[in-house]
Amino acid sequence: METTENRPRGRPRAFNGPSEAASVQSLDRALRILAIVADGSGLSLSEIAAGSGLPASTAYRMLTTLENHGMVEFEGTDQLWSIGVETYRMGAAFLRRRKLVDRARIVMQELMEKTGETANLGVAEDDCVVFVSQVETHQAIRAFFRPGTRSSFHASGIGKAVLAHLEPERVATILRQAGLERFTENTLSDISALARDLVTIKLRGWSVDDEERHPGMRCVAAAIFNEFGEPIGGVSVSGPTVRVTPERLAEIGPLVRDAAAQVTRMIGGLPTPPGLGSEPSAWQR
């Protein structure tokens, strides 16, 4: 009679041994360092060590290992560490999973041409929006978000467009965890003001970031939905306030909303039509 070992699936024998615990700690440290390097624009060893809370010698060993795998690069002239090309390849693999960037590109190009302003594509993470693609305007003064740039939900056009289509309980959880940091005088750091804005956004189908993250910059955005009708990110148009004026919002808003709906259809998503949102009190529970 055959007997089988009763152990959790996907776990090797002797999983709890000391060498495995040590290797997990090393992996955790390496990933922490990789995240620090990714957020910088060229960092010294001392900056990375300080940011990770590790001794310089330990941080250096982690960096050289990551360098061997193409995850980070070292510039000998400036003695600075930067993110490596291999991380881009892995990130591109994630984006290919939904083919979101490729399918949205032509829509963003058309949106840029119609509005004359930079078009952006962002995806929603647990606690922020990450910009993954951009089609820049030909104007001398223009908005620019490097791919991988993160922005708070409450202080970005795409972030607010996503929040407006989430259940009130989910919004409350996100805001409790991420907070309502005040970036400019216009940031909606008051929960009541943000709640009212989200109701308006859901009603008309597009949001406005009115200098709420960057002074002198205005953004119009709309949400993209997956096959379950859940907001997974958004499309936006951003530019200086001297061009993206309050008078132009009524023109730009529907264009952005239609572009987001088009991307939603391209990825097999279920568009959610504009409609009444929850009462402001519901967002504050």
Residue pairs with C-beta under 8 A, 6 or more apart in sequence:
7 13
14 20
26 62
29 52
29 54
29 58
29 62
30 62
30 65
30 66
32 52
33 48
33 52
33 54
33 59
33 62
33 63
33 66
34 66
34 71
34 72
34 83
34 87
36 43
36 48
36 51
36 52
37 43
37 48
37 63
37 72
37 81
37 82
37 83
38 83
38 87
38 148
40 47
40 82
41 82
42 75
42 78
42 80
42 81
42 82
43 51
43 80
43 81
43 82
44 79
44 80
44 81
45 56
45 59
45 60
45 63
45 79
45 81
46 56
48 59
48 63
48 81
49 55
49 56
49 58
49 59
52 59
54 62
63 72
63 74
63 81
66 72
66 84
67 73
67 74
67 84
69 84
69 86
70 84
70 85
70 86
71 83
71 84
71 86
71 87
72 81
72 82
72 83
72 84
73 81
73 82
73 83
73 84
73 85
74 80
74 81
74 82
75 81
75 82
91 148
95 101
95 132
96 102
98 267
99 267
100 121
100 123
100 132
100 224
100 233
100 263
100 267
101 121
101 132
101 133
103 263
103 266
103 267
104 121
104 133
104 224
104 235
104 263
104 266
105 133
105 135
107 235
107 259
107 262
107 263
107 266
108 119
108 120
108 121
108 133
108 134
108 135
108 235
108 259
109 119
109 135
110 259
111 119
111 135
111 235
111 237
111 255
111 256
111 259
112 118
112 119
112 135
112 136
112 137
112 237
114 255
115 237
115 239
115 252
115 255
115 256
116 137
116 139
116 239
116 243
117 137
117 139
117 142
117 143
117 237
117 238
117 239
117 243
117 244
117 252
118 134
118 135
118 136
118 137
118 142
118 143
118 144
118 237
118 238
118 239
119 134
119 135
119 235
119 236
119 237
119 259
120 131
120 133
120 134
120 143
120 145
120 158
120 219
120 221
120 235
120 236
120 237
120 238
121 131
121 132
121 133
121 134
121 233
121 234
121 235
121 263
122 129
122 130
122 131
122 132
122 151
122 156
122 158
122 159
122 233
122 234
122 236
123 129
123 130
123 132
123 232
123 233
124 153
124 158
124 159
124 162
124 231
124 232
124 233
124 234
125 150
126 174
127 153
127 174
127 177
127 178
128 150
128 151
128 152
128 153
128 159
128 178
129 150
129 151
129 152
129 153
129 156
129 158
129 159
129 162
129 233
129 234
130 148
130 149
130 150
131 145
131 146
131 147
131 148
131 149
131 150
131 151
132 147
132 148
132 233
133 147
134 144
134 145
134 147
136 142
136 144
137 239
139 239
139 243
141 240
142 239
142 240
143 217
143 219
143 238
143 239
143 240
145 151
145 238
151 158
151 159
151 213
152 159
152 178
152 181
152 183
152 213
153 159
153 160
153 162
153 163
153 174
153 175
153 178
154 160
154 163
154 175
154 178
154 180
154 187
154 188
154 189
154 194
155 181
155 183
155 187
155 188
155 209
155 212
155 213
156 209
156 212
156 213
156 219
156 221
157 207
157 208
157 209
157 219
157 220
157 221
157 234
157 236
157 238
158 207
158 221
158 223
158 233
158 234
158 235
158 236
160 194
160 197
160 198
160 201
160 207
160 209
160 221
161 201
161 206
161 207
161 221
161 222
161 223
161 231
161 234
161 236
161 260
162 223
162 231
162 232
162 233
162 234
163 171
163 174
163 198
164 198
164 199
164 201
164 202
164 207
164 223
164 277
165 202
165 223
165 225
165 230
165 231
165 272
166 174
166 231
168 278
168 282
168 283
168 285
169 285
171 198
171 283
172 283
172 284
172 285
175 191
175 194
180 187
180 188
180 189
180 190
180 191
180 194
181 187
181 189
182 189
183 212
183 213
183 214
184 211
184 212
184 213
184 214
184 215
185 211
186 210
186 211
186 212
187 212
187 213
188 194
188 197
188 212
191 283
191 284
192 280
192 284
194 283
195 280
195 281
195 282
195 283
195 284
196 280
197 207
198 277
198 283
199 276
199 277
199 278
199 279
199 280
200 277
201 207
201 277
202 274
202 275
202 276
202 277
203 274
203 275
203 276
203 277
204 253
204 257
204 274
205 222
205 253
205 254
205 257
205 273
205 274
206 220
206 221
206 222
206 253
206 254
206 256
206 257
207 220
207 221
207 222
208 218
208 219
208 220
208 221
208 249
208 253
209 217
209 218
209 219
209 220
209 221
209 236
209 238
210 218
211 217
211 218
211 241
213 219
216 240
216 241
217 238
217 239
217 240
217 241
218 238
218 239
218 240
218 241
218 244
219 236
219 237
219 238
219 244
220 236
220 237
220 238
220 244
220 249
220 252
220 253
220 256
221 234
221 235
221 236
221 237
221 256
221 260
222 234
222 235
222 236
222 253
222 256
222 257
222 259
222 260
222 261
223 231
223 233
223 234
223 260
223 272
224 231
224 232
224 233
224 234
224 235
224 260
224 263
224 264
224 267
224 269
225 231
225 232
225 264
225 269
225 270
225 271
225 272
226 232
226 267
226 269
226 270
227 268
227 269
227 270
228 270
229 269
229 270
229 271
229 272
231 272
232 269
234 260
235 256
235 259
235 260
235 263
236 256
237 244
237 252
237 255
237 256
238 244
244 252
257 274
261 271
263 269
264 270
264 271
265 271
